[in-house]
Amino acid sequence: MQYFNIQVASQLSGVASATIRAWEKRYNAVVPERGDNKHRLYSEKDIEKLALLFRLTEVGQSIGKIAHLDLEELKKIYSTLLQRPYEELLVQNAGHSEIDFDKILNGFYIALSAYKLDIISHELEKAKTLLGPRDLCLKLLVPLFREIGIKVYNNELSIAQEHTLSAIFTFHMGQMIGIHYQKKNLKEDLILITTPEGEMHEIGIMASALLCVHHGVKFIFLGANLPARSLAEASNALNPKAVLLGVTKGHEISDHKTLEDYLAELNSSLKSKTQIMVGGNLRSYAKAELEKKNIKFFPSLESFDEFLSSF
């Protein structure tokens, strides 16, 4: 039988290393072997069970209620919930290396060009079955909207088509975010996710929320365009560890307010020591100003993903 260290087990199962350790300690979900150096070693069955547990928690199952079940019992639950034989799902979920992301992305471009919205929604529903939140975010959503932005700039697609795609993705991501609130086994520290007043784009912060789903981080999604005083009110009531603000416009978030103005108003109303974080598009001088104020900046979703892995 082949065994793998925790880093490989994490990559193959889609479960973060910290989550694997927590499931072992709290629920005895898997019992890995130990090598000569006392490091954990996971069998192929351990990895299959971890992957299955992870997918079940994504559709609303409580890890505390299913972690003790054996692999066959979990397969039956999975098949019942998704209303298809487990063997079929197993083939679909086998190795992301077998998934042709370029083909999926090209299919979206073609369907969007022809306004085939039913096809887009159908293909996205399939992608949600095949991929976990992290891969859906980083391997599909990020390259898709990056390319859509280029196509709109080059007049290959219209702004209306871009907005149409955003609306469909917003609906499907909203479903995944909604399921997250049913989970019980989450890290204690809370993150509030929103955009400043004047910032209407939600795709970036919804993608950030999906990354929180993957890493088991507790969050509350507050939507876009939130005034500073309203965010401070929510923060004072909920006492989060951090607040994440998504920006797309650069430093000037509206005709009358800069990001610096917004942050100053927010800080003046906060009663607790909450870490303020900003992600998105900023000019270099604005990034330098954030650093001076001890505000963490994420230039990409990949950098936020790396941060969450040790949050």
C-alpha positions as CSV (number, residue, x, y, z in Angstrom):
1,M,0.0,0.0,0.0
2,Q,1.3,3.5,-0.9
3,Y,1.5,6.2,1.7
4,F,1.8,10.0,1.4
5,N,2.9,12.8,3.7
6,I,0.4,15.4,4.8
7,Q,1.4,18.0,2.1
8,V,0.6,15.5,-0.7
9,A,-2.5,14.2,1.1
10,S,-3.7,17.8,1.3
11,Q,-3.1,18.4,-2.4
12,L,-4.8,15.1,-3.5
13,S,-7.8,15.5,-1.2
14,G,-8.3,19.2,-1.5
15,V,-8.4,19.6,2.3
16,A,-6.0,22.1,3.9
17,S,-3.3,20.6,6.1
18,A,-4.5,22.4,9.2
19,T,-8.0,21.1,8.6
20,I,-6.7,17.5,8.3
21,R,-4.9,17.9,11.6
22,A,-8.0,19.3,13.2
23,W,-10.3,16.5,11.9
24,E,-7.8,14.0,13.3
25,K,-7.6,15.6,16.7
26,R,-11.2,16.5,17.2
27,Y,-13.1,13.7,15.4
28,N,-10.6,10.9,14.8
29,A,-11.6,11.1,11.1
30,V,-8.5,9.3,9.9
31,V,-5.7,7.6,11.8
32,P,-2.5,8.0,9.8
33,E,0.5,5.8,10.1
34,R,3.8,7.3,11.4
35,G,7.1,7.2,9.6
36,D,10.5,6.7,11.3
37,N,10.6,10.5,11.8
38,K,7.2,10.4,13.4
39,H,5.6,12.4,10.5
40,R,2.1,11.5,9.5
41,L,1.7,9.1,6.5
42,Y,-1.7,8.8,4.8
43,S,-3.0,5.8,2.8
44,E,-5.0,6.1,-0.5
45,K,-8.1,5.2,1.5
46,D,-7.4,7.9,4.1
47,I,-7.1,10.5,1.2
48,E,-10.3,9.3,-0.4
49,K,-12.1,9.6,2.9
50,L,-10.7,13.1,3.5
51,A,-11.8,14.2,0.0
52,L,-15.3,12.7,0.6
53,L,-15.7,14.3,4.0
54,F,-14.7,17.6,2.5
55,R,-17.2,17.4,-0.4
56,L,-19.9,16.4,2.1
57,T,-19.2,19.4,4.3
58,E,-19.5,21.6,1.2
59,V,-23.1,20.5,0.7
60,G,-24.0,21.2,4.3
61,Q,-23.1,18.1,6.3
62,S,-21.7,18.6,9.8
63,I,-18.2,17.1,10.0
64,G,-18.8,16.2,13.7
65,K,-21.7,14.0,12.6
66,I,-20.0,12.2,9.7
67,A,-16.3,12.0,10.5
68,H,-16.7,8.7,12.4
69,L,-18.4,6.9,9.5
70,D,-16.5,4.5,7.4
71,L,-15.8,5.0,3.7
72,E,-18.7,2.9,2.5
73,E,-21.3,4.8,4.6
74,L,-19.9,8.1,3.4
75,K,-20.2,6.9,-0.2
76,K,-23.9,6.1,0.3
77,I,-24.6,9.5,1.8
78,Y,-22.8,11.2,-1.0
79,S,-24.7,9.3,-3.7
80,T,-28.0,10.0,-2.0
81,L,-27.3,13.7,-1.7
82,L,-26.1,14.1,-5.3
83,Q,-28.6,11.6,-6.6
84,R,-26.1,9.7,-8.7
85,P,-24.0,6.6,-8.3
86,Y,-20.8,7.2,-6.3
87,E,-18.7,5.4,-9.0
88,E,-19.8,8.1,-11.5
89,L,-18.9,10.9,-9.2
90,L,-15.6,9.2,-8.5
91,V,-14.7,9.2,-12.2
92,Q,-15.7,12.9,-12.5
93,N,-13.7,13.9,-9.4
94,A,-10.6,11.9,-10.3
95,G,-7.5,14.0,-10.5
96,H,-7.7,17.7,-11.4
97,S,-4.9,17.1,-13.9
98,E,-7.4,15.3,-16.0
99,I,-9.7,18.3,-16.1
100,D,-9.2,20.4,-19.3
101,F,-9.6,23.9,-17.9
102,D,-8.8,25.5,-21.2
103,K,-11.7,23.6,-22.8
104,I,-14.0,24.7,-20.0
105,L,-12.9,28.3,-20.3
106,N,-13.2,28.3,-24.1
107,G,-16.7,26.9,-23.7
108,F,-17.7,29.8,-21.5
109,Y,-16.3,32.3,-24.0
110,I,-18.2,30.8,-26.9
111,A,-21.5,30.5,-24.9
112,L,-21.2,34.1,-23.7
113,S,-20.5,35.4,-27.2
114,A,-23.9,33.9,-28.3
115,Y,-25.7,34.8,-25.0
116,K,-26.3,31.1,-24.4
117,L,-27.0,31.7,-20.7
118,D,-28.5,28.3,-20.1
119,I,-25.3,26.7,-21.3
120,I,-23.2,28.9,-19.1
121,S,-25.3,28.1,-16.0
122,H,-25.3,24.4,-16.8
123,E,-21.5,24.2,-17.3
124,L,-20.9,26.2,-14.1
125,E,-23.2,23.8,-12.2
126,K,-21.0,20.9,-13.5
127,A,-17.8,22.7,-12.6
128,K,-19.2,23.1,-9.0
129,T,-19.6,19.3,-8.9
130,L,-16.1,18.7,-10.2
131,L,-14.2,21.3,-8.3
132,G,-13.8,22.4,-4.7
133,P,-14.2,26.1,-3.8
134,R,-10.5,26.8,-4.1
135,D,-10.0,25.3,-7.6
136,L,-13.2,26.9,-8.8
137,C,-11.9,30.2,-7.6
138,L,-8.2,30.1,-8.7
139,K,-8.3,27.8,-11.7
140,L,-11.6,28.8,-13.2
141,L,-12.9,32.2,-12.0
142,V,-9.6,34.1,-11.9
143,P,-8.4,33.2,-15.4
144,L,-12.0,33.5,-16.8
145,F,-12.6,37.1,-15.6
146,R,-9.1,38.1,-16.4
147,E,-9.6,37.0,-20.0
148,I,-13.1,38.5,-20.1
149,G,-11.6,41.9,-19.1
150,I,-9.1,41.7,-21.9
151,K,-11.8,40.7,-24.4
152,V,-14.0,43.7,-23.3
153,Y,-11.1,46.0,-23.6
154,N,-10.4,44.8,-27.2
155,N,-14.1,45.1,-28.1
156,E,-14.4,41.3,-28.6
157,L,-17.1,41.2,-25.9
158,S,-19.4,43.9,-24.6
159,I,-19.8,45.3,-21.1
160,A,-23.3,43.9,-21.1
161,Q,-21.9,40.4,-21.7
162,E,-19.4,40.8,-18.9
163,H,-22.2,41.9,-16.5
164,T,-24.3,38.9,-17.6
165,L,-21.5,36.5,-16.8
166,S,-20.9,38.3,-13.5
167,A,-24.6,37.9,-12.6
168,I,-24.6,34.2,-13.3
169,F,-21.4,33.6,-11.3
170,T,-22.7,35.7,-8.5
171,F,-25.8,33.5,-8.2
172,H,-23.8,30.3,-8.1
173,M,-21.2,31.6,-5.7
174,G,-23.9,32.9,-3.5
175,Q,-25.3,29.4,-3.2
176,M,-21.9,28.0,-2.1
177,I,-21.5,30.9,0.4
178,G,-24.9,30.2,1.8
179,I,-24.0,26.5,2.4
180,H,-21.0,27.7,4.4
181,Y,-23.1,29.3,7.1
182,Q,-24.5,25.8,7.9
183,K,-21.1,24.5,8.9
184,K,-20.1,24.0,12.5
185,N,-16.5,23.0,12.3
186,L,-14.9,26.4,11.5
187,K,-11.9,28.3,12.9
188,E,-12.9,30.6,15.7
189,D,-11.5,33.8,14.3
190,L,-14.0,35.8,12.1
191,I,-13.5,37.8,8.9
192,L,-16.0,40.4,7.6
193,I,-15.9,40.7,3.8
194,T,-17.2,43.7,1.9
195,T,-16.3,46.6,-0.4
196,P,-16.1,50.3,0.5
197,E,-19.0,52.6,-0.3
198,G,-18.8,53.4,-4.0
199,E,-17.3,50.0,-4.9
200,M,-20.1,48.0,-6.6
201,H,-18.1,44.9,-7.9
202,E,-18.8,41.7,-5.9
203,I,-16.9,39.1,-7.9
204,G,-13.6,39.6,-6.1
205,I,-15.0,39.5,-2.6
206,M,-17.2,36.5,-3.4
207,A,-14.1,34.7,-4.7
208,S,-12.4,35.6,-1.4
209,A,-15.3,34.1,0.4
210,L,-14.9,30.9,-1.5
211,L,-11.3,30.7,-0.4
212,C,-12.5,31.1,3.2
213,V,-14.9,28.2,2.6
214,H,-11.9,26.0,1.4
215,H,-9.8,26.9,4.4
216,G,-12.6,26.5,7.0
217,V,-12.4,30.2,8.0
218,K,-15.4,31.7,9.6
219,F,-16.6,34.7,7.7
220,I,-19.7,36.9,7.1
221,F,-20.2,38.2,3.6
222,L,-21.6,41.8,3.9
223,G,-22.0,42.4,0.1
224,A,-20.7,45.5,-1.8
225,N,-20.9,49.2,-1.3
226,L,-20.9,49.4,2.5
227,P,-20.5,52.8,4.2
228,A,-17.7,53.0,6.7
229,R,-20.0,53.7,9.7
230,S,-22.1,50.7,8.8
231,L,-19.1,48.5,8.6
232,A,-17.8,49.8,11.9
233,E,-21.2,49.1,13.5
234,A,-21.1,45.5,12.3
235,S,-17.5,45.1,13.4
236,N,-18.2,46.6,16.9
237,A,-21.1,44.1,17.3
238,L,-19.4,41.0,15.9
239,N,-15.8,41.6,17.1
240,P,-14.1,40.0,14.0
241,K,-10.4,39.2,13.8
242,A,-10.2,41.0,10.5
243,V,-12.1,43.0,7.9
244,L,-11.4,42.5,4.2
245,L,-12.2,45.3,1.8
246,G,-12.2,44.5,-2.0
247,V,-11.3,47.4,-4.3
248,T,-11.3,47.7,-8.1
249,K,-11.1,51.4,-8.8
250,G,-7.7,52.1,-7.4
251,H,-7.4,54.8,-4.8
252,E,-10.4,57.0,-5.7
253,I,-13.4,54.8,-4.7
254,S,-15.9,57.6,-5.6
255,D,-16.0,61.1,-7.0
256,H,-15.9,62.5,-3.5
257,K,-14.0,60.0,-1.4
258,T,-10.6,58.2,-1.6
259,L,-9.8,54.9,0.0
260,E,-7.8,56.8,2.6
261,D,-10.9,58.9,3.5
262,Y,-12.9,55.7,3.9
263,L,-10.3,54.0,6.1
264,A,-9.9,57.1,8.3
265,E,-13.7,57.2,8.8
266,L,-13.7,53.4,9.5
267,N,-10.9,53.6,12.1
268,S,-12.5,56.5,13.9
269,S,-15.6,54.5,14.5
270,L,-14.0,51.1,15.4
271,K,-14.0,50.3,19.1
272,S,-11.9,47.1,18.9
273,K,-8.5,46.2,17.5
274,T,-9.6,44.7,14.2
275,Q,-7.0,44.0,11.5
276,I,-8.0,45.9,8.3
277,M,-7.1,44.2,5.1
278,V,-7.4,45.5,1.5
279,G,-7.3,43.4,-1.7
280,G,-7.5,44.3,-5.3
281,N,-6.2,47.1,-7.6
282,L,-4.2,49.9,-6.1
283,R,-1.5,52.3,-7.3
284,S,2.0,51.9,-5.8
285,Y,1.8,55.0,-3.6
286,A,-1.5,53.9,-2.1
287,K,0.0,50.5,-1.2
288,A,2.9,52.3,0.5
289,E,0.3,54.3,2.5
290,L,-1.4,51.2,3.6
291,E,1.8,49.7,4.9
292,K,2.5,52.8,7.0
293,K,-0.9,52.3,8.6
294,N,-0.3,48.6,9.3
295,I,-3.0,47.6,6.8
296,K,-2.4,44.3,5.1
297,F,-2.7,44.4,1.3
298,F,-3.4,41.5,-1.1
299,P,-2.6,42.2,-4.7
300,S,-4.2,38.9,-5.9
301,L,-6.5,36.2,-4.8
302,E,-3.5,33.9,-4.8
303,S,-1.8,36.0,-2.1
304,F,-5.0,36.0,0.0
305,D,-5.2,32.2,-0.4
306,E,-1.6,31.9,1.0
307,F,-2.6,34.1,3.9
308,L,-5.6,32.0,4.8
309,S,-3.6,28.8,4.8
310,S,-2.0,30.0,8.1
311,F,-4.9,32.2,9.4
